[in-house]
Amino acid sequence: MNINNLMALQAYDPTRLQAIAPEQTPGGGAGAAFVAAMEGFAQTLSRGEQQARAAMTSGADPHALVTALAQTELAVETAVTVRDRVVEAYQEILRMPV
């Protein structure tokens, strides 16, 4: 890898992170609630991964691992249910006559 590629990558990285970050609306509303729900979902998944990693490496509390995995499973099932409802609503909108 030459220096020009490395410099281009370093210049691109902050721009990429800015582009994928969710936009915050000043008024809040449904968009802010959705962002908060997704951040909570990501935190739940992260906690489950951390507990699993700790259980594999240092022999952490098995009860905490089971609790974290149950919370992660519930979060994933909720996200899948919401996704299915959104897809159903979108398909219903597509079936509406124009």
C-alpha positions in Angstrom: 0.0 0.0 0.0 1.5 3.3 -0.9 1.3 6.6 1.0 -1.3 8.1 -1.4 -3.7 5.3 -0.8 -3.3 5.6 3.0 -3.8 9.4 2.9 -6.9 9.0 0.8 -8.3 6.4 3.2 -7.6 8.6 6.2 -9.4 11.5 4.5 -12.3 9.4 3.5 -13.0 7.7 6.9 -14.4 10.7 8.8 -16.7 11.5 5.8 -18.0 8.0 5.7 -18.8 7.9 9.4 -20.6 11.2 9.0 -22.6 9.9 6.1 -23.9 6.7 7.9 -24.7 8.5 11.2 -28.5 9.0 11.7 -29.7 12.5 11.4 -31.1 14.1 14.5 -34.2 16.1 14.0 -34.7 19.1 16.3 -38.4 18.5 16.9 -38.0 14.8 17.9 -41.1 13.0 16.8 -41.3 9.5 15.3 -37.8 9.8 13.8 -36.2 10.4 17.1 -38.2 7.6 18.7 -37.0 5.2 16.0 -33.4 6.2 16.4 -33.7 5.7 20.2 -35.2 2.3 19.6 -32.5 1.3 17.2 -29.8 2.5 19.6 -31.4 0.5 22.4 -31.5 -2.6 20.1 -27.8 -2.1 19.3 -26.9 -1.8 23.0 -28.8 -4.9 23.9 -27.0 -6.9 21.2 -23.6 -5.5 22.4 -24.3 -6.5 26.0 -25.2 -10.0 24.9 -22.0 -10.3 22.9 -19.9 -8.9 25.8 -21.5 -11.4 28.2 -20.9 -14.3 25.8 -17.3 -13.2 25.3 -16.7 -12.9 29.0 -18.3 -16.3 29.6 -16.0 -17.9 27.0 -12.8 -16.2 28.1 -13.0 -15.7 31.9 -15.8 -17.9 33.1 -18.2 -15.2 34.0 -21.5 -15.7 35.8 -23.6 -18.2 33.7 -26.8 -16.7 35.1 -25.8 -13.3 33.7 -25.0 -14.9 30.3 -28.4 -16.6 30.1 -30.2 -13.3 31.0 -28.2 -11.4 28.4 -28.9 -13.9 25.7 -32.6 -14.0 26.6 -32.8 -10.2 26.3 -30.9 -10.4 23.0 -33.3 -13.0 21.7 -36.3 -10.9 22.7 -34.8 -7.8 21.0 -34.1 -9.7 17.7 -37.7 -11.2 17.7 -39.1 -7.7 18.3 -37.0 -6.2 15.5 -38.1 -9.0 13.1 -41.8 -8.5 14.0 -41.5 -4.7 13.4 -39.8 -5.4 10.1 -42.5 -7.8 9.0 -45.2 -5.2 9.9 -43.4 -2.5 7.9 -43.1 -4.9 4.9 -46.8 -5.7 5.2 -47.8 -2.1 5.3 -45.6 -1.3 2.3 -47.1 -4.1 0.3 -50.6 -2.9 1.3 -49.7 0.6 0.0 -48.5 -0.9 -3.2 -51.8 -2.7 -3.7 -53.8 0.6 -3.3 -55.3 1.9 -6.6 -53.9 5.1 -7.8 
